[in-house]
Amino acid sequence: MAKKIRILQIAPRFPFPADDGGKIGIANILKEFSNQGAEVTFFSFQDNIRNKVTPEALEEGKNYADIKLLEHSTKNSFYRIIKTFVNYQSIYIEKHINEKILNYISKLIQEKKFDVVHADHSCMARLALFVKKTSNIPAGLRLHNIEWVIWKRYAENLKRYNPKRLYVEQQTYFLRNEETKIYSKMDVCFPITEPDKQRAMELAPEGNYVVASAGVNPDEWKSSPDINRNPNQLILATTYQWIHNIEALKWFIEQVMPDLRKINPDITLNLIGKGQPKWLSKYSGIGVKPLGYVAQVQPYLNESAIYIAPLFVGGGIRIKILEAMAMELPVVATPLAAEGINAKPEDGLILSEDKDSFIKNILFLIKNPLYTKSLGKNARKFITREFSWKKNVEIMLNEYRRLTNL
């Protein structure tokens, strides 16, 4: 019988409940590591003020791993901003590592033996490299995003003479340098898309890169047989803790929704997700419905006709798009939001670069419900064929087994 590979998985956030794209990615990697026979110890931070881990969430995590949590805040405090500005450091990297964290991990790797350390996000890479050096084991990095590119795109979307832009541009430079060093020191990096692999190779061409995409569990994400969609209902499910999501949504509400409603006053937009800003309620007059956090997103996707993804800053892959397509919803998205999902319009992914194209494509889908329904069917076929957590995590495990000779 083959020996179980022992994985130390380290992540910046505890991923349960898996209720936003970032947590979904980490949670499903953890689940599949466990389901495919690995013995997993999972380490992450918890912040009892901003993101307290509930007993129910902790119990869910224990189904898949030995859970290790350390109280630590990663808030961009004024002190951290000033410190990293003065010391020419990346705040994204520095706020995820300190002496307390290193001491905790040192004790953990003395108590338990591991075959490999797996880090989610480049902010955890320095900690993984510490484990690699101390325990003499391979280290792998899941590139959920190429982080410096997100900072670069964010800076480009700020006004030229905004003081914030100066800081973000500086941070982009520091983070790019950090990621360049990190990628080359890792035994393997797992970019989530082919474009992200090319971006990583531009920084550190000597690195070992293996593309392993995101996925969807098709049994969890499927439309109800007695489905009764509202042909005029749009939907967006996202996290409102990420400023780029909020800015994209505000753009859509202010630029697109008024013109859509002039042509069709019955069009509505359902917004799902926790931490919604209070100002959303002032747009109820143009059909915006901020529903907040819901335990199950599927019923709301079931009753909607079109999923929107108007993101202009980001990277990696939008898991929420994959889930919507698996639920037989056509998606109208910016090219950036759809990056890494190589679907054609006939597969149910319709690209829209600006206000006019969003309006045109949404109105066409609403006016042609039978065509929209057929696109939804095609979308699910595409997702079940191309995106599977089992398949993509197996790619990671195979590489780890190769590196460890297990």
C-alpha positions as CSV (number, residue, x, y, z in Angstrom):
1,M,0.0,0.0,0.0
2,A,1.4,3.4,-1.0
3,K,2.4,5.7,1.8
4,K,0.1,8.7,2.4
5,I,1.7,12.0,1.5
6,R,1.8,14.3,4.5
7,I,1.0,17.9,3.4
8,L,1.3,21.1,5.5
9,Q,-1.1,23.5,3.8
10,I,-0.7,27.1,4.8
11,A,-3.2,29.9,3.8
12,P,-3.9,33.5,4.8
13,R,-7.6,32.7,5.6
14,F,-9.6,29.9,7.1
15,P,-11.7,28.8,4.1
16,F,-14.9,27.7,5.8
17,P,-17.7,28.5,5.3
18,A,-16.6,28.6,1.6
19,D,-18.7,31.7,0.8
20,D,-16.5,33.8,-1.5
21,G,-14.3,33.0,-4.4
22,G,-11.0,33.2,-2.5
23,K,-12.2,30.8,0.2
24,I,-13.8,28.5,-2.3
25,G,-10.5,28.0,-4.0
26,I,-8.6,27.2,-0.8
27,A,-11.4,25.0,0.6
28,N,-11.6,22.8,-2.5
29,I,-7.9,22.2,-2.7
30,L,-8.0,21.1,1.0
31,K,-11.0,18.9,0.4
32,E,-9.4,17.2,-2.7
33,F,-6.0,16.7,-1.0
34,S,-7.9,14.8,1.7
35,N,-10.3,13.0,-0.6
36,Q,-7.4,11.8,-2.8
37,G,-5.6,10.2,0.1
38,A,-3.3,12.9,1.5
39,E,-2.8,13.5,5.3
40,V,-3.3,17.2,5.6
41,T,-2.4,19.7,8.4
42,F,-4.0,23.0,7.6
43,F,-2.6,26.3,9.1
44,S,-4.1,29.8,8.7
45,F,-4.7,33.0,10.6
46,Q,-7.9,33.9,12.4
47,D,-8.9,37.4,13.3
48,N,-11.4,37.3,16.2
49,I,-12.4,41.0,15.5
50,R,-12.8,41.0,11.7
51,N,-13.2,37.4,10.7
52,K,-13.9,35.1,13.6
53,V,-13.9,31.4,12.9
54,T,-17.1,29.9,14.2
55,P,-17.3,26.5,15.9
56,E,-19.4,25.2,13.0
57,A,-16.8,26.3,10.4
58,L,-14.0,24.7,12.5
59,E,-15.8,21.4,12.6
60,E,-16.3,21.5,8.8
61,G,-12.6,22.0,8.4
62,K,-11.8,19.1,10.7
63,N,-13.5,16.7,8.3
64,Y,-10.5,17.2,6.0
65,A,-7.4,18.1,8.1
66,D,-5.8,18.7,11.4
67,I,-6.6,22.4,11.8
68,K,-4.0,24.9,13.3
69,L,-5.2,28.5,13.7
70,L,-3.1,31.5,14.9
71,E,-4.7,34.7,16.0
72,H,-3.2,37.4,13.7
73,S,-4.7,40.4,11.9
74,T,-3.7,41.2,8.3
75,K,-5.5,44.6,8.3
76,N,-3.7,47.4,6.4
77,S,-3.3,49.5,9.5
78,F,-1.9,53.0,9.3
79,Y,1.2,51.8,11.1
80,R,1.8,49.1,8.5
81,I,1.2,51.5,5.6
82,I,3.8,54.0,7.0
83,K,6.3,51.3,7.9
84,T,6.3,49.6,4.5
85,F,6.4,52.9,2.7
86,V,9.4,54.1,4.7
87,N,11.2,50.8,4.6
88,Y,10.6,50.0,0.9
89,Q,8.7,46.8,1.7
90,S,5.6,45.1,0.2
91,I,2.8,45.4,2.7
92,Y,1.1,42.4,1.2
93,I,4.1,40.2,2.0
94,E,5.2,41.8,5.3
95,K,1.8,41.7,7.0
96,H,1.7,37.9,6.7
97,I,4.9,37.1,8.5
98,N,6.5,38.0,11.8
99,E,8.5,36.4,14.6
100,K,5.4,35.1,16.4
101,I,4.2,33.3,13.2
102,L,7.7,31.8,12.6
103,N,7.9,30.6,16.2
104,Y,4.4,29.0,15.9
105,I,5.4,27.2,12.7
106,S,8.8,26.2,14.1
107,K,7.0,24.4,17.0
108,L,4.6,22.8,14.6
109,I,7.2,21.3,12.3
110,Q,9.1,20.0,15.3
111,E,6.0,18.2,16.6
112,K,4.9,16.8,13.2
113,K,6.7,15.5,10.1
114,F,5.7,16.6,6.7
115,D,6.6,15.5,3.2
116,V,5.7,18.8,1.4
117,V,4.5,22.3,2.3
118,H,1.8,23.8,0.1
119,A,1.2,27.6,0.2
120,D,-1.9,29.3,-1.0
121,H,-1.1,32.8,-2.4
122,S,2.3,34.4,-2.6
123,C,1.8,36.2,0.7
124,M,2.4,32.8,2.4
125,A,5.4,31.9,0.3
126,R,8.1,33.2,2.6
127,L,6.6,31.1,5.4
128,A,6.6,28.1,3.1
129,L,10.2,28.7,2.2
130,F,11.1,28.9,5.9
131,V,9.5,25.4,6.3
132,K,11.4,24.2,3.3
133,K,14.7,25.3,4.6
134,T,14.1,24.1,8.2
135,S,12.6,20.7,7.4
136,N,14.4,20.1,4.1
137,I,11.2,19.3,2.2
138,P,9.8,20.6,-1.1
139,A,7.6,23.7,-1.2
140,G,4.8,24.4,-3.6
141,L,2.9,27.6,-4.3
142,R,-0.6,27.9,-5.6
143,L,-0.8,31.1,-7.6
144,H,-4.5,32.0,-7.2
145,N,-3.4,35.3,-8.7
146,I,-0.3,37.0,-10.0
147,E,-0.6,39.5,-7.2
148,W,1.7,42.3,-8.5
149,V,-0.4,42.5,-11.7
150,I,-3.6,43.2,-9.6
151,W,-1.8,46.0,-7.8
152,K,-0.6,47.4,-11.2
153,R,-4.1,47.3,-12.6
154,Y,-5.4,49.0,-9.5
155,A,-2.9,51.8,-9.8
156,E,-3.8,52.3,-13.4
157,N,-7.4,52.8,-12.5
158,L,-6.6,55.6,-9.9
159,K,-6.4,59.2,-11.0
160,R,-2.9,60.3,-12.0
161,Y,-2.4,62.8,-9.2
162,N,-4.1,60.9,-6.5
163,P,-1.5,60.4,-3.6
164,K,-2.9,56.9,-3.2
165,R,-1.7,56.1,-6.7
166,L,1.9,56.9,-5.7
167,Y,1.7,54.4,-2.8
168,V,0.0,51.7,-4.9
169,E,2.6,52.1,-7.7
170,Q,5.4,51.9,-5.1
171,Q,3.8,48.7,-3.6
172,T,3.4,47.2,-7.1
173,Y,7.2,47.6,-7.7
174,F,8.1,46.0,-4.3
175,L,5.6,43.2,-4.7
176,R,6.9,42.4,-8.2
177,N,10.4,42.1,-6.9
178,E,9.2,39.8,-4.1
179,E,7.3,37.6,-6.4
180,T,10.3,37.4,-8.7
181,K,12.4,36.0,-5.9
182,I,9.6,33.7,-4.5
183,Y,8.8,31.9,-7.8
184,S,12.4,30.9,-8.5
185,K,12.9,29.5,-5.0
186,M,9.8,27.3,-5.0
187,D,10.0,23.7,-6.1
188,V,6.8,24.2,-8.1
189,C,4.3,26.9,-8.7
190,F,0.7,26.2,-9.8
191,P,-0.7,29.1,-11.8
192,I,-4.4,29.0,-12.3
193,T,-4.4,29.9,-16.0
194,E,-2.1,29.8,-19.0
195,P,-1.9,33.7,-19.1
196,D,-0.8,33.7,-15.4
197,K,1.8,31.1,-16.2
198,Q,3.3,33.4,-18.9
199,R,3.3,36.3,-16.4
200,A,5.1,34.2,-13.8
201,M,7.7,33.0,-16.4
202,E,8.4,36.6,-17.4
203,L,9.4,37.3,-13.8
204,A,11.3,34.1,-13.1
205,P,11.8,32.0,-16.2
206,E,13.8,29.4,-14.3
207,G,10.8,28.5,-12.1
208,N,8.9,25.2,-12.4
209,Y,5.3,26.1,-13.4
210,V,2.4,23.6,-13.8
211,V,-1.0,25.0,-14.7
212,A,-3.8,23.6,-12.5
213,S,-7.1,25.4,-13.0
214,A,-10.0,26.0,-10.6
215,G,-13.0,23.9,-10.6
216,V,-16.7,23.3,-9.8
217,N,-18.4,20.4,-8.2
218,P,-21.2,19.8,-10.7
219,D,-23.3,17.9,-8.2
220,E,-23.4,20.9,-6.0
221,W,-24.0,23.4,-8.8
222,K,-26.9,22.4,-10.9
223,S,-30.2,23.9,-11.8
224,S,-33.4,22.7,-10.3
225,P,-35.6,20.5,-12.6
226,D,-38.7,22.6,-11.8
227,I,-36.7,25.8,-12.6
228,N,-38.7,29.0,-13.3
229,R,-36.3,31.7,-14.2
230,N,-37.3,35.4,-14.2
231,P,-36.2,36.5,-17.7
232,N,-35.6,40.1,-16.6
233,Q,-33.5,39.3,-13.5
234,L,-29.7,39.8,-13.4
235,I,-27.6,38.5,-10.6
236,L,-24.1,39.0,-9.1
237,A,-22.7,37.0,-6.2
238,T,-19.4,38.3,-4.8
239,T,-17.5,39.4,-1.8
240,Y,-17.7,43.1,-0.9
241,Q,-14.4,43.1,1.2
242,W,-12.4,43.5,-2.0
243,I,-12.4,47.1,-3.3
244,H,-12.2,46.2,-6.9
245,N,-15.4,44.2,-6.7
246,I,-17.2,47.2,-5.2
247,E,-15.8,49.6,-7.8
248,A,-16.9,47.3,-10.6
249,L,-20.4,47.0,-9.2
250,K,-20.7,50.7,-8.7
251,W,-19.7,51.3,-12.3
252,F,-22.3,48.8,-13.5
253,I,-25.1,50.3,-11.3
254,E,-24.4,53.9,-12.3
255,Q,-23.5,53.4,-15.9
256,V,-25.4,50.4,-17.2
257,M,-28.5,49.9,-15.0
258,P,-30.2,53.3,-15.7
259,D,-30.0,52.8,-19.5
260,L,-31.2,49.2,-19.2
261,R,-34.2,50.3,-17.2
262,K,-35.1,53.1,-19.7
263,I,-35.6,50.4,-22.3
264,N,-37.0,47.7,-20.0
265,P,-38.3,48.9,-16.6
266,D,-38.7,45.3,-15.4
267,I,-35.0,44.6,-15.3
268,T,-33.7,44.0,-11.8
269,L,-30.3,43.1,-10.3
270,N,-30.0,40.8,-7.3
271,L,-26.8,41.2,-5.3
272,I,-25.6,38.3,-3.1
273,G,-22.8,38.4,-0.6
274,K,-21.7,39.5,2.8
275,G,-20.4,42.9,3.8
276,Q,-22.5,44.9,1.3
277,P,-22.1,48.7,1.7
278,K,-25.1,50.5,2.9
279,W,-25.1,52.9,0.0
280,L,-26.4,50.1,-2.3
281,S,-29.9,50.6,-0.8
282,K,-30.2,54.1,-2.5
283,Y,-30.3,52.4,-5.9
284,S,-33.5,50.5,-5.2
285,G,-35.3,52.8,-7.5
286,I,-33.4,51.4,-10.5
287,G,-34.0,47.8,-9.7
288,V,-31.0,47.0,-7.5
289,K,-31.7,44.5,-4.7
290,P,-28.9,44.1,-2.1
291,L,-29.9,40.8,-0.5
292,G,-26.8,40.3,1.5
293,Y,-25.3,37.1,2.8
294,V,-27.3,33.9,2.0
295,A,-26.4,30.4,3.2
296,Q,-27.1,28.9,-0.2
297,V,-26.5,30.8,-3.4
298,Q,-28.0,28.2,-5.7
299,P,-31.7,29.1,-5.2
300,Y,-31.0,32.7,-6.2
301,L,-29.0,31.7,-9.3
302,N,-31.9,29.3,-10.2
303,E,-34.5,32.1,-10.4
304,S,-32.2,34.5,-12.4
305,A,-31.6,34.6,-16.1
306,I,-28.2,36.3,-16.6
307,Y,-25.1,36.5,-14.4
308,I,-22.9,39.6,-14.7
309,A,-19.2,40.1,-14.0
310,P,-18.2,43.7,-14.7
311,L,-14.6,43.4,-13.2
312,F,-11.9,45.7,-14.5
313,V,-9.1,44.9,-12.0
314,G,-8.1,41.4,-11.0
315,G,-6.3,38.2,-12.0
316,G,-6.5,34.4,-11.7
317,I,-9.9,33.0,-12.4
318,R,-13.4,34.0,-11.3
319,I,-14.8,30.9,-9.6
320,K,-18.3,32.6,-9.2
321,I,-18.5,32.7,-13.1
322,L,-17.8,28.9,-13.2
323,E,-20.5,28.3,-10.7
324,A,-23.0,30.4,-12.5
325,M,-22.3,28.7,-15.8
326,A,-22.6,25.3,-14.1
327,M,-26.1,26.5,-12.9
328,E,-27.0,27.0,-16.6
329,L,-26.7,30.8,-16.6
330,P,-25.1,32.6,-19.5
331,V,-22.6,35.1,-18.2
332,V,-21.9,38.7,-19.5
333,A,-18.4,39.6,-18.4
334,T,-15.5,41.9,-19.1
335,P,-12.6,40.2,-20.8
336,L,-10.6,40.5,-17.6
337,A,-13.3,38.9,-15.4
338,A,-13.4,36.0,-17.9
339,E,-9.6,35.5,-18.2
340,G,-8.6,31.9,-18.1
341,I,-12.0,30.6,-19.0
342,N,-11.6,29.8,-22.7
343,A,-15.2,29.6,-23.5
344,K,-16.8,31.0,-26.7
345,P,-20.0,33.0,-26.9
346,E,-21.9,29.9,-27.9
347,D,-20.6,28.3,-24.6
348,G,-22.5,30.9,-22.7
349,L,-19.7,33.4,-21.9
350,I,-20.3,36.7,-23.6
351,L,-17.6,39.3,-23.4
352,S,-18.4,43.0,-23.0
353,E,-15.7,45.7,-22.8
354,D,-17.7,48.8,-22.1
355,K,-21.1,50.2,-21.1
356,D,-22.6,50.0,-24.6
357,S,-21.7,46.3,-25.1
358,F,-23.0,45.4,-21.7
359,I,-26.3,47.0,-22.5
360,K,-26.5,45.5,-26.0
361,N,-25.7,42.0,-24.9
362,I,-28.0,41.9,-21.8
363,L,-30.9,43.3,-23.8
364,F,-30.4,40.7,-26.6
365,L,-30.5,37.9,-24.0
366,I,-33.6,39.2,-22.3
367,K,-35.4,39.6,-25.6
368,N,-34.5,36.1,-26.7
369,P,-35.3,33.8,-23.7
370,L,-35.2,30.5,-25.7
371,Y,-31.7,31.4,-27.0
372,T,-30.6,32.4,-23.5
373,K,-31.8,29.1,-22.1
374,S,-29.9,27.2,-24.7
375,L,-26.8,29.2,-23.9
376,G,-27.2,28.2,-20.3
377,K,-27.4,24.5,-21.2
378,N,-24.2,24.9,-23.3
379,A,-22.5,26.7,-20.4
380,R,-23.0,23.8,-18.0
381,K,-21.7,21.3,-20.6
382,F,-18.6,23.5,-21.0
383,I,-17.9,23.7,-17.3
384,T,-18.5,20.0,-16.5
385,R,-16.1,19.2,-19.4
386,E,-13.3,21.7,-18.7
387,F,-13.3,22.5,-14.9
388,S,-13.1,19.9,-12.2
389,W,-11.6,20.3,-8.8
390,K,-10.8,16.6,-8.7
391,K,-8.8,16.7,-11.9
392,N,-6.9,19.9,-11.2
393,V,-6.0,19.1,-7.6
394,E,-4.8,15.7,-8.9
395,I,-2.4,17.6,-11.1
396,M,-0.9,19.2,-7.9
397,L,-0.8,15.9,-6.0
398,N,1.0,14.2,-8.8
399,E,3.7,16.9,-8.9
400,Y,4.1,16.7,-5.1
401,R,4.4,12.9,-5.3
402,R,7.0,13.3,-8.0
403,L,9.0,15.8,-5.9
404,T,8.9,13.6,-2.8
405,N,9.2,10.2,-4.6
406,L,6.0,9.0,-2.9
